Amino acid sequence: MGMLFLLYAFPALTQIYICRNAEVTFFSSAPIEDIKGESSTALSALNVDSKEVYFKVPIRSFNFHSSLMQEHFNEDYLESDKFPYAEFKGKIIDNIDLTKPGTYMVTVEGNLTIHNVTKTYATKGSVEVKPDSITTHAVFNIKPEDHGVKIPTLLTKNLAENLQVTVDATYHPRPVASK
């Protein structure tokens, strides 16, 4: 479903770059215990012409240092059977040319859907354009409660109010279908 969306969302005449192993990490620093979840299976696409970007990450793909923490994350908080994916649909709003090699500081704006709740975010990030790839990096904060994720009162001291999310992706041009 994800790849089909990517192919239909961006017209064939535009230059699309794909990343099938984007890394998404979230981190919560709290007095009792730091919590870190990591995934390297996010699917992403970048439209070089329109500067639109799309990410889709399976919630169950996040790994934790504790299997119990991973179980609670999937079953109690994110309810990954009911809400299996997090998605971001946005755009680089800066006036840059993604076809010219260089490193650029950019602002990305878009909608992040987690737990079936969509919220608009804007964050700074970097884009490095090379002749055969584009690498992106961004860090931003989210509040679980903004996405309808309920943390039991007993556990609120175990989790910071804001989670720091880091996203890293290396894109390569989508192969052009032969005629």
Number of C-alpha atoms within 10 A of each C-alpha: 5 12 14 8 10 20 13 9 13 17 11 11 8 11 17 25 20 24 23 18 17 23 20 22 19 20 18 18 16 14 9 10 12 12 18 19 19 17 20 19 18 24 21 25 28 27 22 18 14 16 19 20 22 22 24 21 23 17 22 19 19 21 17 16 11 11 10 9 14 17 14 12 19 19 13 14 16 25 17 18 11 11 17 17 20 20 20 21 18 20 19 23 15 12 8 13 14 20 13 11 15 13 15 16 15 19 15 21 19 20 17 21 18 21 21 17 15 17 14 12 15 15 14 14 18 17 21 17 20 15 10 10 15 24 16 19 17 19 16 16 16 16 13 19 12 13 17 15 17 13 16 10 8 7 9 12 14 17 19 18 16 16 19 17 18 16 19 19 24 20 21 19 17 14 10 10 6 4 3
